[in-house]
Structures are given as C-alpha cells and as structure tokens.
C-alpha cells in the first residue's frame, strides 16, 4: 500500500495514500518502498513480540483520513 509521511501538529506519521489527500511536504512511498520497509522491520523484529502502542501517532493518523462520502 502506498503511504505518505507527514507531520501533523508536530507528530510524524505514515498514512495510507489511498485515503488521504497529498499535502505540501509529504514524502510519498509507493508500494515497493512500503514493502521494502515492511521487510526490514520484520527482519529487525524477528522473534520478538510486537505489542507496542503509539496512541499519539495513531490519533494523528486518523485525522488525515478523507471521507468517501
């Protein structure tokens, strides 16, 4: 999934490009870039439990979703 990286009220987030509108300063990562990062993170965390929570980042991400209606 293509993603955009941006700052929202000083919080750096990655959001789905399909449900957000481009803004100046966004860094756009296509499907291949996202896949490469996902593979890297999986390798880094191999054998470890990934139960981290990012409430500030997740809340900021939700504010960037564009309604389909």
C-alpha angles and dihedrals in degrees: 000000000000114000140192123218115209144145118254113191089334095313116117111222142168115224136182110269091211094063100037137066120239115255131190110274096027117141108219120210118189125214093275093051092048091048091050091052092046090053091049093050091047090052092047092051098038110146093009128110111246104206099135119139126209104190096166093049094042092050091050091048092055092056090061098058115112117222117239090213 
